[in-house]
């Protein structure tokens, strides 16, 4: 499943892929093309999955700007 979310910095696309008891969540920044992936338990809520992936993406983008 693919989805997107608008942030002040631009649009972030999310992709959710179930892998057995886990879900691979990818977050892609539209402006830079930077992508991060997080593995979450399948019983986590979608909001928890998004928060984890968004946190990783923000951290990665801040590393690039340093």
PyMOL Python script that loads the backbone (N, CA, C, O; Angstrom):
from pymol import cmd

cmd.read_pdbstr("""\
ATOM      1  N   UNK A   1       0.844  -1.173   0.000  1.00  0.00           N
ATOM      2  CA  UNK A   1       0.000   0.000   0.000  1.00  0.00           C
ATOM      3  C   UNK A   1       0.888   1.234   0.000  1.00  0.00           C
ATOM      4  O   UNK A   1       1.857   1.300   0.757  1.00  0.00           O
ATOM      5  N   UNK A   2       0.574   2.203  -0.832  1.00  0.00           N
ATOM      6  CA  UNK A   2       1.302   3.460  -0.856  1.00  0.00           C
ATOM      7  C   UNK A   2       0.379   4.567  -0.399  1.00  0.00           C
ATOM      8  O   UNK A   2      -0.833   4.523  -0.610  1.00  0.00           O
ATOM      9  N   UNK A   3       0.980   5.563   0.234  1.00  0.00           N
ATOM     10  CA  UNK A   3       0.222   6.673   0.771  1.00  0.00           C
ATOM     11  C   UNK A   3       1.165   7.861   0.845  1.00  0.00           C
ATOM     12  O   UNK A   3       2.378   7.691   0.729  1.00  0.00           O
ATOM     13  N   UNK A   4       0.637   9.047   1.035  1.00  0.00           N
ATOM     14  CA  UNK A   4       1.501  10.213   1.195  1.00  0.00           C
ATOM     15  C   UNK A   4       0.958  11.111   2.285  1.00  0.00           C
ATOM     16  O   UNK A   4      -0.204  11.015   2.681  1.00  0.00           O
ATOM     17  N   UNK A   5       1.827  11.985   2.761  1.00  0.00           N
ATOM     18  CA  UNK A   5       1.484  12.912   3.827  1.00  0.00           C
ATOM     19  C   UNK A   5       2.181  14.230   3.529  1.00  0.00           C
ATOM     20  O   UNK A   5       3.355  14.247   3.158  1.00  0.00           O
ATOM     21  N   UNK A   6       1.470  15.319   3.688  1.00  0.00           N
ATOM     22  CA  UNK A   6       2.051  16.642   3.451  1.00  0.00           C
ATOM     23  C   UNK A   6       2.674  17.147   4.744  1.00  0.00           C
ATOM     24  O   UNK A   6       2.042  17.095   5.799  1.00  0.00           O
ATOM     25  N   UNK A   7       3.901  17.634   4.671  1.00  0.00           N
ATOM     26  CA  UNK A   7       4.587  18.230   5.813  1.00  0.00           C
ATOM     27  C   UNK A   7       4.998  19.635   5.414  1.00  0.00           C
ATOM     28  O   UNK A   7       4.938  19.979   4.234  1.00  0.00           O
ATOM     29  N   UNK A   8       5.419  20.465   6.382  1.00  0.00           N
ATOM     30  CA  UNK A   8       5.877  21.814   6.022  1.00  0.00           C
ATOM     31  C   UNK A   8       7.030  21.806   5.010  1.00  0.00           C
ATOM     32  O   UNK A   8       7.160  22.728   4.204  1.00  0.00           O
ATOM     33  N   UNK A   9       7.858  20.768   5.058  1.00  0.00           N
ATOM     34  CA  UNK A   9       8.993  20.687   4.132  1.00  0.00           C
ATOM     35  C   UNK A   9       8.602  20.119   2.782  1.00  0.00           C
ATOM     36  O   UNK A   9       9.398  20.179   1.845  1.00  0.00           O
ATOM     37  N   UNK A  10       7.409  19.574   2.652  1.00  0.00           N
ATOM     38  CA  UNK A  10       6.967  18.980   1.390  1.00  0.00           C
ATOM     39  C   UNK A  10       6.263  17.661   1.629  1.00  0.00           C
ATOM     40  O   UNK A  10       5.956  17.304   2.767  1.00  0.00           O
ATOM     41  N   UNK A  11       6.015  16.953   0.569  1.00  0.00           N
ATOM     42  CA  UNK A  11       5.265  15.699   0.640  1.00  0.00           C
ATOM     43  C   UNK A  11       6.206  14.534   0.953  1.00  0.00           C
ATOM     44  O   UNK A  11       7.331  14.471   0.457  1.00  0.00           O
ATOM     45  N   UNK A  12       5.718  13.621   1.785  1.00  0.00           N
ATOM     46  CA  UNK A  12       6.439  12.387   2.107  1.00  0.00           C
ATOM     47  C   UNK A  12       5.548  11.228   1.694  1.00  0.00           C
ATOM     48  O   UNK A  12       4.373  11.181   2.060  1.00  0.00           O
ATOM     49  N   UNK A  13       6.099  10.303   0.939  1.00  0.00           N
ATOM     50  CA  UNK A  13       5.363   9.120   0.497  1.00  0.00           C
ATOM     51  C   UNK A  13       5.706   7.952   1.408  1.00  0.00           C
ATOM     52  O   UNK A  13       6.862   7.774   1.791  1.00  0.00           O
ATOM     53  N   UNK A  14       4.699   7.156   1.754  1.00  0.00           N
ATOM     54  CA  UNK A  14       4.880   5.975   2.580  1.00  0.00           C
ATOM     55  C   UNK A  14       4.480   4.737   1.793  1.00  0.00           C
ATOM     56  O   UNK A  14       3.527   4.757   1.014  1.00  0.00           O
ATOM     57  N   UNK A  15       5.223   3.666   2.009  1.00  0.00           N
ATOM     58  CA  UNK A  15       4.894   2.377   1.416  1.00  0.00           C
ATOM     59  C   UNK A  15       4.917   1.339   2.530  1.00  0.00           C
ATOM     60  O   UNK A  15       5.868   1.285   3.310  1.00  0.00           O
ATOM     61  N   UNK A  16       3.885   0.521   2.609  1.00  0.00           N
ATOM     62  CA  UNK A  16       3.764  -0.506   3.632  1.00  0.00           C
ATOM     63  C   UNK A  16       3.747  -1.872   2.948  1.00  0.00           C
ATOM     64  O   UNK A  16       2.925  -2.122   2.066  1.00  0.00           O
ATOM     65  N   UNK A  17       4.664  -2.755   3.363  1.00  0.00           N
ATOM     66  CA  UNK A  17       4.723  -4.109   2.799  1.00  0.00           C
ATOM     67  C   UNK A  17       4.767  -5.097   3.960  1.00  0.00           C
ATOM     68  O   UNK A  17       5.703  -5.091   4.760  1.00  0.00           O
ATOM     69  N   UNK A  18       3.751  -5.938   4.040  1.00  0.00           N
ATOM     70  CA  UNK A  18       3.710  -6.934   5.110  1.00  0.00           C
ATOM     71  C   UNK A  18       4.639  -8.086   4.768  1.00  0.00           C
ATOM     72  O   UNK A  18       4.616  -8.611   3.655  1.00  0.00           O
ATOM     73  N   UNK A  19       5.464  -8.474   5.750  1.00  0.00           N
ATOM     74  CA  UNK A  19       6.407  -9.584   5.604  1.00  0.00           C
ATOM     75  C   UNK A  19       6.208 -10.522   6.792  1.00  0.00           C
ATOM     76  O   UNK A  19       6.929 -10.421   7.784  1.00  0.00           O
ATOM     77  N   UNK A  20       5.249 -11.423   6.703  1.00  0.00           N
ATOM     78  CA  UNK A  20       4.953 -12.317   7.819  1.00  0.00           C
ATOM     79  C   UNK A  20       4.410 -11.530   9.002  1.00  0.00           C
ATOM     80  O   UNK A  20       3.373 -10.875   8.895  1.00  0.00           O
ATOM     81  N   UNK A  21       5.115 -11.598  10.135  1.00  0.00           N
ATOM     82  CA  UNK A  21       4.694 -10.908  11.345  1.00  0.00           C
ATOM     83  C   UNK A  21       5.224  -9.493  11.451  1.00  0.00           C
ATOM     84  O   UNK A  21       5.120  -8.866  12.505  1.00  0.00           O
ATOM     85  N   UNK A  22       5.792  -8.985  10.367  1.00  0.00           N
ATOM     86  CA  UNK A  22       6.368  -7.644  10.363  1.00  0.00           C
ATOM     87  C   UNK A  22       5.850  -6.851   9.166  1.00  0.00           C
ATOM     88  O   UNK A  22       5.307  -7.407   8.212  1.00  0.00           O
ATOM     89  N   UNK A  23       6.035  -5.538   9.248  1.00  0.00           N
ATOM     90  CA  UNK A  23       5.693  -4.665   8.132  1.00  0.00           C
ATOM     91  C   UNK A  23       6.917  -3.801   7.834  1.00  0.00           C
ATOM     92  O   UNK A  23       7.491  -3.182   8.730  1.00  0.00           O
ATOM     93  N   UNK A  24       7.302  -3.774   6.567  1.00  0.00           N
ATOM     94  CA  UNK A  24       8.391  -2.882   6.137  1.00  0.00           C
ATOM     95  C   UNK A  24       7.739  -1.572   5.695  1.00  0.00           C
ATOM     96  O   UNK A  24       6.913  -1.545   4.784  1.00  0.00           O
ATOM     97  N   UNK A  25       8.135  -0.487   6.367  1.00  0.00           N
ATOM     98  CA  UNK A  25       7.583   0.831   6.069  1.00  0.00           C
ATOM     99  C   UNK A  25       8.692   1.679   5.462  1.00  0.00           C
ATOM    100  O   UNK A  25       9.740   1.875   6.078  1.00  0.00           O
ATOM    101  N   UNK A  26       8.459   2.177   4.265  1.00  0.00           N
ATOM    102  CA  UNK A  26       9.409   3.077   3.614  1.00  0.00           C
ATOM    103  C   UNK A  26       8.815   4.476   3.604  1.00  0.00           C
ATOM    104  O   UNK A  26       7.622   4.652   3.358  1.00  0.00           O
ATOM    105  N   UNK A  27       9.656   5.474   3.874  1.00  0.00           N
ATOM    106  CA  UNK A  27       9.250   6.880   3.798  1.00  0.00           C
ATOM    107  C   UNK A  27      10.192   7.558   2.815  1.00  0.00           C
ATOM    108  O   UNK A  27      11.413   7.452   2.936  1.00  0.00           O
ATOM    109  N   UNK A  28       9.618   8.254   1.842  1.00  0.00           N
ATOM    110  CA  UNK A  28      10.410   8.897   0.783  1.00  0.00           C
ATOM    111  C   UNK A  28      10.073  10.376   0.744  1.00  0.00           C
ATOM    112  O   UNK A  28       8.909  10.755   0.615  1.00  0.00           O
ATOM    113  N   UNK A  29      11.100  11.212   0.857  1.00  0.00           N
ATOM    114  CA  UNK A  29      10.925  12.660   0.773  1.00  0.00           C
ATOM    115  C   UNK A  29      10.841  13.054  -0.700  1.00  0.00           C
ATOM    116  O   UNK A  29      11.766  12.803  -1.473  1.00  0.00           O
ATOM    117  N   UNK A  30       9.741  13.664  -1.075  1.00  0.00           N
ATOM    118  CA  UNK A  30       9.515  14.029  -2.483  1.00  0.00           C
ATOM    119  C   UNK A  30      10.564  15.001  -2.999  1.00  0.00           C
ATOM    120  O   UNK A  30      11.022  14.872  -4.134  1.00  0.00           O
ATOM    121  N   UNK A  31      10.947  15.967  -2.182  1.00  0.00           N
ATOM    122  CA  UNK A  31      11.850  17.027  -2.627  1.00  0.00           C
ATOM    123  C   UNK A  31      13.263  16.510  -2.894  1.00  0.00           C
ATOM    124  O   UNK A  31      13.881  16.869  -3.897  1.00  0.00           O
ATOM    125  N   UNK A  32      13.776  15.661  -1.988  1.00  0.00           N
ATOM    126  CA  UNK A  32      15.167  15.213  -2.110  1.00  0.00           C
ATOM    127  C   UNK A  32      15.314  13.815  -2.684  1.00  0.00           C
ATOM    128  O   UNK A  32      16.383  13.456  -3.178  1.00  0.00           O
ATOM    129  N   UNK A  33      14.242  13.015  -2.625  1.00  0.00           N
ATOM    130  CA  UNK A  33      14.330  11.630  -3.067  1.00  0.00           C
ATOM    131  C   UNK A  33      14.955  10.707  -2.040  1.00  0.00           C
ATOM    132  O   UNK A  33      15.172   9.529  -2.326  1.00  0.00           O
ATOM    133  N   UNK A  34      15.254  11.219  -0.838  1.00  0.00           N
ATOM    134  CA  UNK A  34      15.837  10.399   0.221  1.00  0.00           C
ATOM    135  C   UNK A  34      14.783   9.416   0.722  1.00  0.00           C
ATOM    136  O   UNK A  34      13.632   9.784   0.957  1.00  0.00           O
ATOM    137  N   UNK A  35      15.197   8.162   0.880  1.00  0.00           N
ATOM    138  CA  UNK A  35      14.293   7.109   1.338  1.00  0.00           C
ATOM    139  C   UNK A  35      14.893   6.406   2.544  1.00  0.00           C
ATOM    140  O   UNK A  35      16.091   6.128   2.579  1.00  0.00           O
ATOM    141  N   UNK A  36      14.055   6.121   3.530  1.00  0.00           N
ATOM    142  CA  UNK A  36      14.456   5.320   4.683  1.00  0.00           C
ATOM    143  C   UNK A  36      13.454   4.187   4.832  1.00  0.00           C
ATOM    144  O   UNK A  36      12.322   4.274   4.355  1.00  0.00           O
ATOM    145  N   UNK A  37      13.887   3.122   5.502  1.00  0.00           N
ATOM    146  CA  UNK A  37      13.020   1.970   5.722  1.00  0.00           C
ATOM    147  C   UNK A  37      13.073   1.588   7.191  1.00  0.00           C
ATOM    148  O   UNK A  37      14.131   1.617   7.818  1.00  0.00           O
ATOM    149  N   UNK A  38      11.923   1.232   7.726  1.00  0.00           N
ATOM    150  CA  UNK A  38      11.819   0.754   9.100  1.00  0.00           C
ATOM    151  C   UNK A  38      11.037  -0.556   9.082  1.00  0.00           C
ATOM    152  O   UNK A  38      10.127  -0.736   8.273  1.00  0.00           O
ATOM    153  N   UNK A  39      11.401  -1.461   9.976  1.00  0.00           N
ATOM    154  CA  UNK A  39      10.676  -2.715  10.146  1.00  0.00           C
ATOM    155  C   UNK A  39       9.910  -2.614  11.455  1.00  0.00           C
ATOM    156  O   UNK A  39      10.486  -2.323  12.504  1.00  0.00           O
ATOM    157  N   UNK A  40       8.603  -2.857  11.384  1.00  0.00           N
ATOM    158  CA  UNK A  40       7.752  -2.734  12.567  1.00  0.00           C
ATOM    159  C   UNK A  40       6.963  -4.027  12.776  1.00  0.00           C
ATOM    160  O   UNK A  40       6.777  -4.799  11.836  1.00  0.00           O
ATOM    161  N   UNK A  41       6.501  -4.264  14.000  1.00  0.00           N
ATOM    162  CA  UNK A  41       5.621  -5.410  14.215  1.00  0.00           C
ATOM    163  C   UNK A  41       4.319  -5.207  13.437  1.00  0.00           C
ATOM    164  O   UNK A  41       3.848  -4.077  13.301  1.00  0.00           O
ATOM    165  N   UNK A  42       3.751  -6.267  12.941  1.00  0.00           N
ATOM    166  CA  UNK A  42       2.516  -6.167  12.161  1.00  0.00           C
ATOM    167  C   UNK A  42       1.345  -5.689  13.015  1.00  0.00           C
ATOM    168  O   UNK A  42       0.365  -5.172  12.479  1.00  0.00           O
ATOM    169  N   UNK A  43       1.430  -5.853  14.335  1.00  0.00           N
ATOM    170  CA  UNK A  43       0.329  -5.424  15.195  1.00  0.00           C
ATOM    171  C   UNK A  43       0.447  -3.960  15.624  1.00  0.00           C
ATOM    172  O   UNK A  43      -0.405  -3.472  16.367  1.00  0.00           O
ATOM    173  N   UNK A  44       1.485  -3.249  15.173  1.00  0.00           N
ATOM    174  CA  UNK A  44       1.588  -1.811  15.445  1.00  0.00           C
ATOM    175  C   UNK A  44       0.516  -1.084  14.641  1.00  0.00           C
ATOM    176  O   UNK A  44       0.099  -1.553  13.582  1.00  0.00           O
ATOM    177  N   UNK A  45       0.075   0.057  15.147  1.00  0.00           N
ATOM    178  CA  UNK A  45      -0.921   0.824  14.396  1.00  0.00           C
ATOM    179  C   UNK A  45      -0.236   1.523  13.226  1.00  0.00           C
ATOM    180  O   UNK A  45       0.979   1.719  13.225  1.00  0.00           O
ATOM    181  N   UNK A  46      -1.030   1.890  12.241  1.00  0.00           N
ATOM    182  CA  UNK A  46      -0.473   2.608  11.088  1.00  0.00           C
ATOM    183  C   UNK A  46       0.182   3.909  11.539  1.00  0.00           C
ATOM    184  O   UNK A  46       1.232   4.287  11.020  1.00  0.00           O
ATOM    185  N   UNK A  47      -0.425   4.591  12.495  1.00  0.00           N
ATOM    186  CA  UNK A  47       0.142   5.838  13.006  1.00  0.00           C
ATOM    187  C   UNK A  47       1.521   5.591  13.637  1.00  0.00           C
ATOM    188  O   UNK A  47       2.438   6.383  13.425  1.00  0.00           O
ATOM    189  N   UNK A  48       1.680   4.515  14.403  1.00  0.00           N
ATOM    190  CA  UNK A  48       2.969   4.189  15.005  1.00  0.00           C
ATOM    191  C   UNK A  48       4.005   3.907  13.926  1.00  0.00           C
ATOM    192  O   UNK A  48       5.156   4.331  14.030  1.00  0.00           O
ATOM    193  N   UNK A  49       3.585   3.186  12.887  1.00  0.00           N
ATOM    194  CA  UNK A  49       4.496   2.872  11.789  1.00  0.00           C
ATOM    195  C   UNK A  49       4.952   4.148  11.087  1.00  0.00           C
ATOM    196  O   UNK A  49       6.136   4.314  10.793  1.00  0.00           O
ATOM    197  N   UNK A  50       4.011   5.041  10.824  1.00  0.00           N
ATOM    198  CA  UNK A  50       4.335   6.314  10.163  1.00  0.00           C
ATOM    199  C   UNK A  50       5.279   7.154  11.023  1.00  0.00           C
ATOM    200  O   UNK A  50       6.232   7.745  10.514  1.00  0.00           O
ATOM    201  N   UNK A  51       5.009   7.203  12.327  1.00  0.00           N
ATOM    202  CA  UNK A  51       5.844   8.002  13.221  1.00  0.00           C
ATOM    203  C   UNK A  51       7.279   7.502  13.229  1.00  0.00           C
ATOM    204  O   UNK A  51       8.218   8.298  13.196  1.00  0.00           O
ATOM    205  N   UNK A  52       7.454   6.186  13.273  1.00  0.00           N
ATOM    206  CA  UNK A  52       8.795   5.615  13.270  1.00  0.00           C
ATOM    207  C   UNK A  52       9.524   5.948  11.974  1.00  0.00           C
ATOM    208  O   UNK A  52      10.666   6.406  12.001  1.00  0.00           O
ATOM    209  N   UNK A  53       8.864   5.718  10.836  1.00  0.00           N
ATOM    210  CA  UNK A  53       9.499   5.993   9.543  1.00  0.00           C
ATOM    211  C   UNK A  53       9.764   7.488   9.364  1.00  0.00           C
ATOM    212  O   UNK A  53      10.810   7.866   8.836  1.00  0.00           O
ATOM    213  N   UNK A  54       8.831   8.344   9.796  1.00  0.00           N
ATOM    214  CA  UNK A  54       9.022   9.784   9.664  1.00  0.00           C
ATOM    215  C   UNK A  54      10.175  10.255  10.543  1.00  0.00           C
ATOM    216  O   UNK A  54      10.950  11.121  10.136  1.00  0.00           O
ATOM    217  N   UNK A  55      10.296   9.696  11.737  1.00  0.00           N
ATOM    218  CA  UNK A  55      11.411  10.045  12.616  1.00  0.00           C
ATOM    219  C   UNK A  55      12.754   9.695  11.989  1.00  0.00           C
ATOM    220  O   UNK A  55      13.703  10.477  12.046  1.00  0.00           O
ATOM    221  N   UNK A  56      12.820   8.503  11.387  1.00  0.00           N
ATOM    222  CA  UNK A  56      14.056   8.101  10.705  1.00  0.00           C
ATOM    223  C   UNK A  56      14.359   9.018   9.526  1.00  0.00           C
ATOM    224  O   UNK A  56      15.512   9.383   9.296  1.00  0.00           O
ATOM    225  N   UNK A  57      13.314   9.389   8.778  1.00  0.00           N
ATOM    226  CA  UNK A  57      13.516  10.270   7.625  1.00  0.00           C
ATOM    227  C   UNK A  57      14.005  11.646   8.073  1.00  0.00           C
ATOM    228  O   UNK A  57      14.941  12.186   7.483  1.00  0.00           O
ATOM    229  N   UNK A  58      13.391  12.217   9.099  1.00  0.00           N
ATOM    230  CA  UNK A  58      13.822  13.526   9.600  1.00  0.00           C
ATOM    231  C   UNK A  58      15.265  13.480  10.071  1.00  0.00           C
ATOM    232  O   UNK A  58      16.041  14.395   9.794  1.00  0.00           O
ATOM    233  N   UNK A  59      15.631  12.408  10.787  1.00  0.00           N
ATOM    234  CA  UNK A  59      17.013  12.266  11.255  1.00  0.00           C
ATOM    235  C   UNK A  59      17.977  12.192  10.068  1.00  0.00           C
ATOM    236  O   UNK A  59      19.027  12.834  10.077  1.00  0.00           O
ATOM    237  N   UNK A  60      17.621  11.415   9.059  1.00  0.00           N
ATOM    238  CA  UNK A  60      18.495  11.267   7.875  1.00  0.00           C
ATOM    239  C   UNK A  60      18.635  12.601   7.139  1.00  0.00           C
ATOM    240  O   UNK A  60      19.734  12.965   6.722  1.00  0.00           O
ATOM    241  N   UNK A  61      17.527  13.330   6.979  1.00  0.00           N
ATOM    242  CA  UNK A  61      17.584  14.623   6.291  1.00  0.00           C
ATOM    243  C   UNK A  61      18.417  15.642   7.077  1.00  0.00           C
ATOM    244  O   UNK A  61      19.113  16.465   6.484  1.00  0.00           O
ATOM    245  N   UNK A  62      18.344  15.584   8.408  1.00  0.00           N
ATOM    246  CA  UNK A  62      19.149  16.511   9.209  1.00  0.00           C
ATOM    247  C   UNK A  62      20.621  16.176   9.083  1.00  0.00           C
ATOM    248  O   UNK A  62      21.453  17.082   9.122  1.00  0.00           O
ATOM    249  N   UNK A  63      20.974  14.907   8.934  1.00  0.00           N
ATOM    250  CA  UNK A  63      22.367  14.509   8.739  1.00  0.00           C
ATOM    251  C   UNK A  63      22.905  15.030   7.422  1.00  0.00           C
ATOM    252  O   UNK A  63      24.078  15.391   7.330  1.00  0.00           O
ATOM    253  N   UNK A  64      22.064  15.073   6.407  1.00  0.00           N
ATOM    254  CA  UNK A  64      22.489  15.559   5.090  1.00  0.00           C
ATOM    255  C   UNK A  64      22.728  17.053   5.089  1.00  0.00           C
ATOM    256  O   UNK A  64      23.572  17.551   4.344  1.00  0.00           O
ATOM    257  N   UNK A  65      21.977  17.782   5.932  1.00  0.00           N
ATOM    258  CA  UNK A  65      22.093  19.239   5.934  1.00  0.00           C
ATOM    259  C   UNK A  65      23.235  19.743   6.823  1.00  0.00           C
ATOM    260  O   UNK A  65      23.595  20.919   6.765  1.00  0.00           O
ATOM    261  N   UNK A  66      23.805  18.853   7.643  1.00  0.00           N
ATOM    262  CA  UNK A  66      24.924  19.256   8.521  1.00  0.00           C
ATOM    263  C   UNK A  66      26.212  19.430   7.768  1.00  0.00           C
ATOM    264  O   UNK A  66      27.236  19.765   8.364  1.00  0.00           O
TER     265      UNK A  66
END
""", "prot")
cmd.dss("prot")
cmd.show_as("cartoon", "prot")
cmd.util.cbc("prot")
cmd.orient("prot")
